[in-house]
Amino acid sequence: MPQSISRRWLTQAEAAEQLGVTDRTIRKFIATGRLTGYRLGARAVRVDAGELETLLSPIPTGGSSPPPGRSPAAGGKSTSRRRPNRTEPPERAPRSGGAVGGDAA
């Protein structure tokens, strides 16, 4: 008879606390297949605590190869599009139409 492996089951909130994320993030991980959720009854969902480690990956440091999304040909700069600077207000076209104030003729 095969030996049963005991698992430690966590609620979504407990899994989120262990990873330092929100329970909404855990639900997204389950929905996208990055994490397996197990239904217990009609509503309760549990997560295998051992599977949480599979979500974590080390960040390479000091290596000669660039991180994913960057190429040496681009001078180490990202090859993806940058987001606009949100601190600067967008340029607006001058309004057309009637004047506001006392200059109306």
DOMARKE-728476 format. One record per residue: residue number from 1; residue in one letter; z, y, x of N, C-alpha, C, O in turn. Coordinates in nm, 4 decimals. Example, Ala and Ser with C-alpha at 12.3 -4.5 7.8 and 13.67 -1.06 7.14 Angstrom:
<rs>
<n 1, res a, n_up 0.7800, n_north -0.5690, n_east 1.3190, ca_up 0.7800, ca_north -0.4500, ca_east 1.2300, c_up 0.7800, c_north -0.3300, c_east 1.3200, o_up 0.8465, o_north -0.3319, o_east 1.4236> .
<n 2, res s, n_up 0.7080, n_north -0.2250, n_east 1.2850, ca_up 0.7140, ca_north -0.1060, ca_east 1.3670, c_up 0.7870, c_north 0.0030, c_east 1.2900, o_up 0.8039, o_north 0.1138, o_east 1.3409> .
</rs>
This chain:
<rs>
<n 1, res m, n_up 0.0000, n_north -0.1172, n_east 0.0844, ca_up 0.0000, ca_north 0.0000, ca_east 0.0000, c_up 0.0000, c_north 0.1239, c_east 0.0892, o_up 0.0793, o_north 0.1314, o_east 0.1831> .
<n 2, res p, n_up -0.0891, n_north 0.2232, n_east 0.0613, ca_up -0.0943, ca_north 0.3423, ca_east 0.1454, c_up 0.0324, c_north 0.4249, c_east 0.1351, o_up 0.0948, o_north 0.4345, o_east 0.0295> .
<n 3, res q, n_up 0.0682, n_north 0.4836, n_east 0.2469, ca_up 0.1887, ca_north 0.5648, ca_east 0.2513, c_up 0.1597, c_north 0.7022, c_east 0.1911, o_up 0.0592, o_north 0.7650, o_east 0.2246> .
<n 4, res s, n_up 0.2463, n_north 0.7479, n_east 0.1038, ca_up 0.2293, ca_north 0.8762, ca_east 0.0380, c_up 0.2759, c_north 0.9883, c_east 0.1297, o_up 0.3827, o_north 0.9810, o_east 0.1905> .
<n 5, res i, n_up 0.1941, n_north 1.0911, n_east 0.1382, ca_up 0.2314, ca_north 1.2083, ca_east 0.2176, c_up 0.2992, c_north 1.3061, c_east 0.1236, o_up 0.2417, o_north 1.3461, o_east 0.0224> .
<n 6, res s, n_up 0.4206, n_north 1.3444, n_east 0.1570, ca_up 0.4900, ca_north 1.4392, ca_east 0.0699, c_up 0.4358, c_north 1.5788, c_east 0.0965, o_up 0.4140, o_north 1.6175, o_east 0.2113> .
<n 7, res r, n_up 0.4147, n_north 1.6520, n_east -0.0089, ca_up 0.3637, ca_north 1.7880, ca_east -0.0001, c_up 0.4703, c_north 1.8842, c_east -0.0484, o_up 0.5562, o_north 1.8492, o_east -0.1292> .
<n 8, res r, n_up 0.4633, n_north 2.0041, n_east 0.0019, ca_up 0.5514, ca_north 2.1095, ca_east -0.0465, c_up 0.4672, c_north 2.2010, c_east -0.1328, o_up 0.3720, o_north 2.2621, o_east -0.0842> .
<n 9, res w, n_up 0.5010, n_north 2.2109, n_east -0.2596, ca_up 0.4239, ca_north 2.2893, ca_east -0.3547, c_up 0.4839, c_north 2.4281, c_east -0.3688, o_up 0.6056, o_north 2.4440, o_east -0.3784> .
<n 10, res l, n_up 0.3973, n_north 2.5279, n_east -0.3699, ca_up 0.4398, ca_north 2.6667, ca_east -0.3836, c_up 0.3726, c_north 2.7288, c_east -0.5053, o_up 0.2604, o_north 2.6926, o_east -0.5409> .
<n 11, res t, n_up 0.4414, n_north 2.8214, n_east -0.5677, ca_up 0.3775, ca_north 2.9010, ca_east -0.6718, c_up 0.2824, c_north 2.9986, c_east -0.6025, o_up 0.2867, o_north 3.0145, o_east -0.4805> .
<n 12, res q, n_up 0.1982, n_north 3.0624, n_east -0.6798, ca_up 0.1068, ca_north 3.1610, ca_east -0.6215, c_up 0.1850, c_north 3.2766, c_east -0.5590, o_up 0.1464, o_north 3.3284, o_east -0.4542> .
<n 13, res a, n_up 0.2936, n_north 3.3167, n_east -0.6227, ca_up 0.3755, ca_north 3.4261, ca_east -0.5695, c_up 0.4416, c_north 3.3853, c_east -0.4380, o_up 0.4487, o_north 3.4654, o_east -0.3449> .
<n 14, res e, n_up 0.4904, n_north 3.2607, n_east -0.4298, ca_up 0.5533, ca_north 3.2132, ca_east -0.3058, c_up 0.4508, c_north 3.2034, c_east -0.1932, o_up 0.4806, o_north 3.2384, o_east -0.0790> .
<n 15, res a, n_up 0.3304, n_north 3.1560, n_east -0.2246, ca_up 0.2241, ca_north 3.1470, ca_east -0.1241, c_up 0.1864, c_north 3.2864, c_east -0.0750, o_up 0.1647, o_north 3.3074, o_east 0.0443> .
<n 16, res a, n_up 0.1789, n_north 3.3810, n_east -0.1678, ca_up 0.1460, ca_north 3.5181, ca_east -0.1314, c_up 0.2517, c_north 3.5777, c_east -0.0398, o_up 0.2193, o_north 3.6464, o_east 0.0571> .
<n 17, res e, n_up 0.3775, n_north 3.5514, n_east -0.0704, ca_up 0.4869, ca_north 3.6032, ca_east 0.0121, c_up 0.4806, c_north 3.5442, c_east 0.1528, o_up 0.5040, o_north 3.6150, o_east 0.2508> .
<n 18, res q, n_up 0.4492, n_north 3.4156, n_east 0.1633, ca_up 0.4412, ca_north 3.3531, ca_east 0.2955, c_up 0.3311, c_north 3.4145, c_east 0.3811, o_up 0.3475, o_north 3.4301, o_east 0.5021> .
<n 19, res l, n_up 0.2186, n_north 3.4493, n_east 0.3182, ca_up 0.1065, ca_north 3.5062, ca_east 0.3930, c_up 0.1127, c_north 3.6571, c_east 0.4046, o_up 0.0381, o_north 3.7167, o_east 0.4824> .
<n 20, res g, n_up 0.2016, n_north 3.7200, n_east 0.3273, ca_up 0.2115, ca_north 3.8654, ca_east 0.3308, c_up 0.0976, c_north 3.9324, c_east 0.2558, o_up 0.0533, o_north 4.0408, o_east 0.2937> .
<n 21, res v, n_up 0.0499, n_north 3.8682, n_east 0.1494, ca_up -0.0555, ca_north 3.9238, ca_east 0.0656, c_up -0.0058, c_north 3.9273, c_east -0.0785, o_up 0.1076, o_north 3.8879, o_east -0.1059> .
<n 22, res t, n_up -0.0886, n_north 3.9735, n_east -0.1695, ca_up -0.0485, ca_north 3.9762, ca_east -0.3097, c_up -0.0863, c_north 3.8455, c_east -0.3784, o_up -0.1692, o_north 3.7699, o_east -0.3278> .
<n 23, res d, n_up -0.0255, n_north 3.8194, n_east -0.4933, ca_up -0.0606, ca_north 3.6975, ca_east -0.5663, c_up -0.2034, c_north 3.7066, c_east -0.6193, o_up -0.2674, o_north 3.6043, o_east -0.6436> .
<n 24, res r, n_up -0.2533, n_north 3.8285, n_east -0.6372, ca_up -0.3930, ca_north 3.8447, ca_east -0.6780, c_up -0.4867, c_north 3.7918, c_east -0.5684, o_up -0.5886, o_north 3.7296, o_east -0.5983> .
<n 25, res t, n_up -0.4520, n_north 3.8166, n_east -0.4426, ca_up -0.5320, ca_north 3.7648, ca_east -0.3312, c_up -0.5326, c_north 3.6127, c_east -0.3326, o_up -0.6363, o_north 3.5509, o_east -0.3085> .
<n 26, res i, n_up -0.4179, n_north 3.5518, n_east -0.3605, ca_up -0.4109, ca_north 3.4058, ca_east -0.3681, c_up -0.5017, c_north 3.3559, c_east -0.4796, o_up -0.5724, o_north 3.2568, o_east -0.4617> .
<n 27, res r, n_up -0.5007, n_north 3.4230, n_east -0.5941, ca_up -0.5884, ca_north 3.3826, ca_east -0.7049, c_up -0.7354, c_north 3.3949, c_east -0.6648, o_up -0.8167, o_north 3.3104, o_east -0.7022> .
<n 28, res k, n_up -0.7701, n_north 3.4993, n_east -0.5893, ca_up -0.9078, ca_north 3.5154, ca_east -0.5416, c_up -0.9449, c_north 3.4021, c_east -0.4458, o_up -1.0552, o_north 3.3479, o_east -0.4530> .
<n 29, res f, n_up -0.8523, n_north 3.3666, n_east -0.3560, ca_up -0.8776, ca_north 3.2559, ca_east -0.2634, c_up -0.9039, c_north 3.1263, c_east -0.3395, o_up -0.9913, o_north 3.0483, o_east -0.3018> .
<n 30, res i, n_up -0.8283, n_north 3.1035, n_east -0.4462, ca_up -0.8474, ca_north 2.9837, ca_east -0.5274, c_up -0.9825, c_north 2.9904, c_east -0.5985, o_up -1.0562, o_north 2.8918, o_east -0.6012> .
<n 31, res a, n_up -1.0150, n_north 3.1056, n_east -0.6556, ca_up -1.1402, ca_north 3.1216, ca_east -0.7306, c_up -1.2634, c_north 3.1051, c_east -0.6421, o_up -1.3656, o_north 3.0529, o_east -0.6866> .
<n 32, res t, n_up -1.2536, n_north 3.1496, n_east -0.5162, ca_up -1.3681, ca_north 3.1403, ca_east -0.4252, c_up -1.3719, c_north 3.0100, c_east -0.3475, o_up -1.4669, o_north 2.9847, o_east -0.2734> .
<n 33, res g, n_up -1.2700, n_north 2.9270, n_east -0.3636, ca_up -1.2692, ca_north 2.7976, ca_east -0.2958, c_up -1.2099, c_north 2.7988, c_east -0.1558, o_up -1.2122, o_north 2.6964, o_east -0.0875> .
<n 34, res r, n_up -1.1572, n_north 2.9113, n_east -0.1120, ca_up -1.0941, ca_north 2.9168, ca_east 0.0204, c_up -0.9598, c_north 2.8453, c_east 0.0214, o_up -0.9107, o_north 2.8058, o_east 0.1271> .
<n 35, res l, n_up -0.9006, n_north 2.8287, n_east -0.0965, ca_up -0.7709, ca_north 2.7640, ca_east -0.1124, c_up -0.7783, c_north 2.6778, c_east -0.2379, o_up -0.8375, o_north 2.7180, o_east -0.3380> .
<n 36, res t, n_up -0.7186, n_north 2.5604, n_east -0.2324, ca_up -0.7206, ca_north 2.4716, ca_east -0.3483, c_up -0.5979, c_north 2.4960, c_east -0.4340, o_up -0.4849, o_north 2.4924, o_east -0.3854> .
<n 37, res g, n_up -0.6211, n_north 2.5206, n_east -0.5608, ca_up -0.5122, ca_north 2.5352, ca_east -0.6570, c_up -0.5004, c_north 2.4075, c_east -0.7378, o_up -0.6012, o_north 2.3448, o_east -0.7704> .
<n 38, res y, n_up -0.3785, n_north 2.3689, n_east -0.7703, ca_up -0.3524, ca_north 2.2472, ca_east -0.8477, c_up -0.2805, c_north 2.2871, c_east -0.9753, o_up -0.1755, o_north 2.3513, o_east -0.9720> .
<n 39, res r, n_up -0.3392, n_north 2.2478, n_east -1.0887, ca_up -0.2811, ca_north 2.2832, ca_east -1.2175, c_up -0.1687, c_north 2.1853, c_east -1.2510, o_up -0.1826, o_north 2.0639, o_east -1.2369> .
<n 40, res l, n_up -0.0583, n_north 2.2417, n_east -1.2952, ca_up 0.0577, ca_north 2.1653, ca_east -1.3387, c_up 0.0830, c_north 2.2038, c_east -1.4842, o_up 0.1443, o_north 2.3067, o_east -1.5128> .
<n 41, res g, n_up 0.0353, n_north 2.1206, n_east -1.5744, ca_up 0.0456, ca_north 2.1551, ca_east -1.7155, c_up -0.0663, c_north 2.2490, c_east -1.7547, o_up -0.1692, o_north 2.2553, o_east -1.6873> .
<n 42, res a, n_up -0.0471, n_north 2.3215, n_east -1.8626, ca_up -0.1525, ca_north 2.4076, ca_east -1.9149, c_up -0.1674, c_north 2.5381, c_east -1.8375, o_up -0.2782, o_north 2.5907, o_east -1.8270> .
<n 43, res r, n_up -0.0575, n_north 2.5916, n_east -1.7828, ca_up -0.0645, ca_north 2.7251, ca_east -1.7225, c_up -0.0235, c_north 2.7307, c_east -1.5764, o_up -0.0786, o_north 2.8102, o_east -1.5003> .
<n 44, res a, n_up 0.0701, n_north 2.6499, n_east -1.5363, ca_up 0.1257, ca_north 2.6616, ca_east -1.4011, c_up 0.0255, c_north 2.6138, c_east -1.2960, o_up -0.0357, o_north 2.5080, o_east -1.3106> .
<n 45, res v, n_up 0.0100, n_north 2.6928, n_east -1.1906, ca_up -0.0777, ca_north 2.6586, ca_east -1.0794, c_up 0.0071, c_north 2.6535, c_east -0.9533, o_up 0.0891, o_north 2.7420, o_east -0.9288> .
<n 46, res r, n_up -0.0132, n_north 2.5494, n_east -0.8737, ca_up 0.0609, ca_north 2.5343, ca_east -0.7490, c_up -0.0362, c_north 2.5226, c_east -0.6330, o_up -0.1519, o_north 2.4840, o_east -0.6497> .
<n 47, res v, n_up 0.0140, n_north 2.5571, n_east -0.5142, ca_up -0.0647, ca_north 2.5547, ca_east -0.3916, c_up 0.0082, c_north 2.4682, c_east -0.2904, o_up 0.1307, o_north 2.4741, o_east -0.2796> .
<n 48, res d, n_up -0.0674, n_north 2.3877, n_east -0.2162, ca_up -0.0094, ca_north 2.3055, ca_east -0.1105, c_up 0.0265, c_north 2.3961, c_east 0.0074, o_up -0.0609, o_north 2.4624, o_east 0.0633> .
<n 49, res a, n_up 0.1535, n_north 2.3992, n_east 0.0453, ca_up 0.2000, ca_north 2.4869, ca_east 0.1533, c_up 0.1279, c_north 2.4571, c_east 0.2844, o_up 0.1016, o_north 2.5482, o_east 0.3629> .
<n 50, res g, n_up 0.0960, n_north 2.3310, n_east 0.3082, ca_up 0.0273, ca_north 2.2937, ca_east 0.4317, c_up -0.1136, c_north 2.3495, c_east 0.4408, o_up -0.1673, o_north 2.3667, o_east 0.5503> .
<n 51, res e, n_up -0.1733, n_north 2.3775, n_east 0.3262, ca_up -0.3101, ca_north 2.4287, ca_east 0.3248, c_up -0.3163, c_north 2.5776, c_east 0.3586, o_up -0.4234, o_north 2.6288, o_east 0.3912> .
<n 52, res l, n_up -0.2037, n_north 2.6473, n_east 0.3513, ca_up -0.2028, ca_north 2.7905, ca_east 0.3817, c_up -0.2440, c_north 2.8178, c_east 0.5261, o_up -0.3078, o_north 2.9191, o_east 0.5548> .
<n 53, res e, n_up -0.2077, n_north 2.7282, n_east 0.6159, ca_up -0.2416, ca_north 2.7483, ca_east 0.7570, c_up -0.3914, c_north 2.7444, c_east 0.7812, o_up -0.4400, o_north 2.8040, o_east 0.8773> .
<n 54, res t, n_up -0.4660, n_north 2.6742, n_east 0.6945, ca_up -0.6107, ca_north 2.6678, ca_east 0.7130, c_up -0.6771, c_north 2.8030, c_east 0.6877, o_up -0.7898, o_north 2.8258, o_east 0.7316> .
<n 55, res l, n_up -0.6080, n_north 2.8930, n_east 0.6170, ca_up -0.6629, ca_north 3.0260, ca_east 0.5920, c_up -0.6542, c_north 3.1152, c_east 0.7145, o_up -0.7314, o_north 3.2100, o_east 0.7288> .
<n 56, res l, n_up -0.5612, n_north 3.0849, n_east 0.8018, ca_up -0.5384, ca_north 3.1688, ca_east 0.9192, c_up -0.6296, c_north 3.1255, c_east 1.0332, o_up -0.6478, o_north 3.0061, o_east 1.0571> .
<n 57, res s, n_up -0.6866, n_north 3.2228, n_east 1.1032, ca_up -0.7677, ca_north 3.1919, ca_east 1.2210, c_up -0.7296, c_north 3.2895, c_east 1.3310, o_up -0.7038, o_north 3.4069, o_east 1.3043> .
<n 58, res p, n_up -0.7260, n_north 3.2416, n_east 1.4538, ca_up -0.6850, ca_north 3.3297, ca_east 1.5640, c_up -0.7902, c_north 3.4370, c_east 1.5914, o_up -0.9095, o_north 3.4163, o_east 1.5689> .
<n 59, res i, n_up -0.7446, n_north 3.5497, n_east 1.6393, ca_up -0.8334, ca_north 3.6581, ca_east 1.6783, c_up -0.8596, c_north 3.6422, c_east 1.8278, o_up -0.7660, o_north 3.6454, o_east 1.9076> .
<n 60, res p, n_up -0.9871, n_north 3.6250, n_east 1.8666, ca_up -1.0161, ca_north 3.6075, ca_east 2.0093, c_up -0.9897, c_north 3.7365, c_east 2.0862, o_up -1.0216, o_north 3.8458, o_east 2.0394> .
<n 61, res t, n_up -0.9314, n_north 3.7223, n_east 2.2042, ca_up -0.9033, ca_north 3.8392, ca_east 2.2877, c_up -0.9498, c_north 3.8126, c_east 2.4292, o_up -0.9381, o_north 3.7007, o_east 2.4792> .
<n 62, res g, n_up -1.0018, n_north 3.9139, n_east 2.4930, ca_up -1.0375, ca_north 3.9066, ca_east 2.6338, c_up -1.1538, c_north 3.8152, c_east 2.6657, o_up -1.1811, o_north 3.7907, o_east 2.7832> .
<n 63, res g, n_up -1.2225, n_north 3.7644, n_east 2.5667, ca_up -1.3357, ca_north 3.6758, ca_east 2.5923, c_up -1.4589, c_north 3.7551, c_east 2.6287, o_up -1.4625, o_north 3.8767, o_east 2.6100> .
<n 64, res s, n_up -1.5610, n_north 3.6872, n_east 2.6809, ca_up -1.6835, ca_north 3.7558, ca_east 2.7180, c_up -1.7802, c_north 3.7671, c_east 2.6017, o_up -1.8734, o_north 3.8473, o_east 2.6066> .
<n 65, res s, n_up -1.7596, n_north 3.6875, n_east 2.4963, ca_up -1.8514, ca_north 3.6956, ca_east 2.3832, c_up -1.7992, c_north 3.7973, c_east 2.2825, o_up -1.6785, o_north 3.8078, o_east 2.2609> .
<n 66, res p, n_up -1.8910, n_north 3.8724, n_east 2.2207, ca_up -1.8483, ca_north 3.9732, ca_east 2.1242, c_up -1.8018, c_north 3.9085, c_east 1.9948, o_up -1.8416, o_north 3.7960, o_east 1.9644> .
<n 67, res p, n_up -1.7181, n_north 3.9777, n_east 1.9180, ca_up -1.6746, ca_north 3.9240, ca_east 1.7893, c_up -1.7923, c_north 3.9136, c_east 1.6938, o_up -1.8939, o_north 3.9800, o_east 1.7144> .
<n 68, res p, n_up -1.7808, n_north 3.8308, n_east 1.5886, ca_up -1.8901, ca_north 3.8182, ca_east 1.4926, c_up -1.9266, c_north 3.9532, c_east 1.4330, o_up -1.8389, o_north 4.0349, o_east 1.4046> .
<n 69, res g, n_up -2.0594, n_north 3.9774, n_east 1.4137, ca_up -2.1054, ca_north 4.1031, ca_east 1.3568, c_up -2.1347, c_north 4.2093, c_east 1.4609, o_up -2.1790, o_north 4.3190, o_east 1.4270> .
<n 70, res r, n_up -2.1106, n_north 4.1781, n_east 1.5864, ca_up -2.1380, ca_north 4.2748, ca_east 1.6937, c_up -2.2309, c_north 4.2091, c_east 1.7949, o_up -2.2234, o_north 4.0886, o_east 1.8189> .
<n 71, res s, n_up -2.3164, n_north 4.2880, n_east 1.8525, ca_up -2.4083, ca_north 4.2327, ca_east 1.9508, c_up -2.3998, c_north 4.3132, c_east 2.0795, o_up -2.3795, o_north 4.4346, o_east 2.0756> .
<n 72, res p, n_up -2.4150, n_north 4.2469, n_east 2.1930, ca_up -2.4123, ca_north 4.3198, ca_east 2.3197, c_up -2.5284, c_north 4.4179, c_east 2.3287, o_up -2.5154, o_north 4.5209, o_east 2.3950> .
<n 73, res a, n_up -2.6419, n_north 4.3897, n_east 2.2641, ca_up -2.7569, ca_north 4.4781, ca_east 2.2691, c_up -2.7268, c_north 4.6119, c_east 2.2030, o_up -2.7854, o_north 4.7138, o_east 2.2395> .
<n 74, res a, n_up -2.6381, n_north 4.6124, n_east 2.1084, ca_up -2.6022, ca_north 4.7362, ca_east 2.0390, c_up -2.4889, c_north 4.8084, c_east 2.1108, o_up -2.4255, o_north 4.8969, o_east 2.0535> .
<n 75, res g, n_up -2.4635, n_north 4.7714, n_east 2.2346, ca_up -2.3572, ca_north 4.8367, ca_east 2.3102, c_up -2.2190, c_north 4.8023, c_east 2.2588, o_up -2.1248, o_north 4.8796, o_east 2.2764> .
<n 76, res g, n_up -2.2061, n_north 4.6864, n_east 2.1950, ca_up -2.0778, ca_north 4.6450, ca_east 2.1417, c_up -2.0465, c_north 4.7073, c_east 2.0081, o_up -1.9419, o_north 4.6796, o_east 1.9493> .
<n 77, res k, n_up -2.1368, n_north 4.7922, n_east 1.9586, ca_up -2.1129, ca_north 4.8561, ca_east 1.8299, c_up -2.1531, c_north 4.7628, c_east 1.7176, o_up -2.2365, o_north 4.6740, o_east 1.7355> .
<n 78, res s, n_up -2.0947, n_north 4.7832, n_east 1.6051, ca_up -2.1208, ca_north 4.6998, ca_east 1.4896, c_up -2.2660, c_north 4.7117, c_east 1.4475, o_up -2.3230, o_north 4.8208, o_east 1.4494> .
<n 79, res t, n_up -2.3262, n_north 4.5995, n_east 1.4095, ca_up -2.4633, ca_north 4.6001, ca_east 1.3604, c_up -2.4680, c_north 4.6218, c_east 1.2111, o_up -2.5763, o_north 4.6337, o_east 1.1537> .
<n 80, res s, n_up -2.3516, n_north 4.6273, n_east 1.1464, ca_up -2.3492, ca_north 4.6491, ca_east 1.0020, c_up -2.3472, c_north 4.7984, c_east 0.9727, o_up -2.3150, o_north 4.8795, o_east 1.0595> .
<n 81, res r, n_up -2.3817, n_north 4.8334, n_east 0.8499, ca_up -2.3830, ca_north 4.9739, ca_east 0.8104, c_up -2.2412, c_north 5.0271, c_east 0.8022, o_up -2.1496, o_north 4.9576, o_east 0.7583> .
<n 82, res r, n_up -2.2245, n_north 5.1505, n_east 0.8450, ca_up -2.0934, ca_north 5.2140, ca_east 0.8379, c_up -2.0768, c_north 5.2823, c_east 0.7049, o_up -2.1742, o_north 5.3259, o_east 0.6436> .
<n 83, res r, n_up -1.9540, n_north 5.2917, n_east 0.6606, ca_up -1.9225, ca_north 5.3639, ca_east 0.5385, c_up -1.9170, c_north 5.5125, c_east 0.5692, o_up -1.8762, o_north 5.5510, o_east 0.6788> .
<n 84, res p, n_up -1.9571, n_north 5.5963, n_east 0.4755, ca_up -1.9499, ca_north 5.7410, ca_east 0.4999, c_up -1.8053, c_north 5.7860, c_east 0.5135, o_up -1.7136, o_north 5.7240, o_east 0.4597> .
<n 85, res n, n_up -1.7873, n_north 5.8940, n_east 0.5859, ca_up -1.6545, ca_north 5.9491, ca_east 0.6046, c_up -1.6059, c_north 6.0046, c_east 0.4715, o_up -1.6680, o_north 6.0949, o_east 0.4155> .
<n 86, res r, n_up -1.4977, n_north 5.9523, n_east 0.4215, ca_up -1.4481, ca_north 5.9914, ca_east 0.2894, c_up -1.3691, c_north 6.1222, c_east 0.2924, o_up -1.3344, o_north 6.1752, o_east 0.1869> .
<n 87, res t, n_up -1.3401, n_north 6.1751, n_east 0.4118, ca_up -1.2611, ca_north 6.2976, ca_east 0.4186, c_up -1.3460, c_north 6.4211, c_east 0.3954, o_up -1.2928, o_north 6.5261, o_east 0.3595> .
<n 88, res e, n_up -1.4781, n_north 6.4111, n_east 0.4152, ca_up -1.5656, ca_north 6.5245, ca_east 0.3943, c_up -1.6169, c_north 6.5224, c_east 0.2514, o_up -1.6589, o_north 6.4176, o_east 0.2024> .
<n 89, res p, n_up -1.6141, n_north 6.6384, n_east 0.1828, ca_up -1.6657, ca_north 6.6399, ca_east 0.0452, c_up -1.8169, c_north 6.6216, c_east 0.0466, o_up -1.8835, o_north 6.6675, o_east 0.1395> .
<n 90, res p, n_up -1.8715, n_north 6.5563, n_east -0.0534, ca_up -2.0163, ca_north 6.5382, ca_east -0.0571, c_up -2.0860, c_north 6.6721, c_east -0.0805, o_up -2.0318, o_north 6.7615, o_east -0.1455> .
<n 91, res e, n_up -2.2069, n_north 6.6838, n_east -0.0263, ca_up -2.2836, ca_north 6.8061, ca_east -0.0467, c_up -2.3318, c_north 6.8082, c_east -0.1905, o_up -2.3765, o_north 6.7069, o_east -0.2444> .
<n 92, res r, n_up -2.3222, n_north 6.9249, n_east -0.2515, ca_up -2.3641, ca_north 6.9381, ca_east -0.3910, c_up -2.4780, c_north 7.0376, c_east -0.4010, o_up -2.4806, o_north 7.1389, o_east -0.3310> .
<n 93, res a, n_up -2.5706, n_north 7.0074, n_east -0.4879, ca_up -2.6823, ca_north 7.0987, ca_east -0.5120, c_up -2.6312, c_north 7.2158, c_east -0.5946, o_up -2.5401, o_north 7.1996, o_east -0.6758> .
<n 94, res p, n_up -2.6894, n_north 7.3333, n_east -0.5743, ca_up -2.6480, ca_north 7.4484, ca_east -0.6550, c_up -2.6760, c_north 7.4230, c_east -0.8023, o_up -2.7754, o_north 7.3602, o_east -0.8387> .
<n 95, res r, n_up -2.5880, n_north 7.4721, n_east -0.8842, ca_up -2.6053, ca_north 7.4521, ca_east -1.0274, c_up -2.7160, c_north 7.5415, c_east -1.0803, o_up -2.7330, o_north 7.6548, o_east -1.0351> .
<n 96, res s, n_up -2.7889, n_north 7.4909, n_east -1.1737, ca_up -2.8887, ca_north 7.5750, ca_east -1.2392, c_up -2.8401, c_north 7.5990, c_east -1.3814, o_up -2.7664, o_north 7.5176, o_east -1.4370> .
<n 97, res g, n_up -2.8803, n_north 7.7080, n_east -1.4385, ca_up -2.8365, ca_north 7.7358, ca_east -1.5742, c_up -2.7736, c_north 7.8722, c_east -1.5825, o_up -2.7918, o_north 7.9563, o_east -1.4945> .
<n 98, res g, n_up -2.6995, n_north 7.8933, n_east -1.6888, ca_up -2.6399, ca_north 8.0231, ca_east -1.7142, c_up -2.5314, c_north 8.0585, c_east -1.6164, o_up -2.4669, o_north 7.9710, o_east -1.5587> .
<n 99, res a, n_up -2.5116, n_north 8.1858, n_east -1.5982, ca_up -2.4075, ca_north 8.2345, ca_east -1.5087, c_up -2.2735, c_north 8.2247, c_east -1.5776, o_up -2.2631, o_north 8.2362, o_east -1.6997> .
<n 100, res v, n_up -2.1714, n_north 8.2032, n_east -1.4974, ca_up -2.0363, ca_north 8.1952, ca_east -1.5502, c_up -1.9667, c_north 8.3242, c_east -1.5136, o_up -1.9747, o_north 8.3667, o_east -1.3984> .
<n 101, res g, n_up -1.9004, n_north 8.3867, n_east -1.6048, ca_up -1.8291, ca_north 8.5096, ca_east -1.5738, c_up -1.8940, c_north 8.6276, c_east -1.6422, o_up -1.9594, o_north 8.6121, o_east -1.7454> .
<n 102, res g, n_up -1.8760, n_north 8.7481, n_east -1.5842, ca_up -1.9218, ca_north 8.8692, ca_east -1.6489, c_up -2.0600, c_north 8.9140, c_east -1.6080, o_up -2.1006, o_north 9.0234, o_east -1.6472> .
<n 103, res d, n_up -2.1367, n_north 8.8348, n_east -1.5299, ca_up -2.2679, ca_north 8.8768, ca_east -1.4848, c_up -2.3791, c_north 8.8414, c_east -1.5824, o_up -2.4964, o_north 8.8594, o_east -1.5495> .
<n 104, res a, n_up -2.3474, n_north 8.7930, n_east -1.6978, ca_up -2.4525, ca_north 8.7533, ca_east -1.7902, c_up -2.5187, c_north 8.8760, c_east -1.8513, o_up -2.4506, o_north 8.9711, o_east -1.8897> .
<n 105, res a, n_up -2.6492, n_north 8.8741, n_east -1.8602, ca_up -2.7195, ca_north 8.9905, ca_east -1.9130, c_up -2.7740, c_north 8.9672, c_east -2.0503, o_up -2.8360, o_north 9.0564, o_east -2.1081> .
</rs>
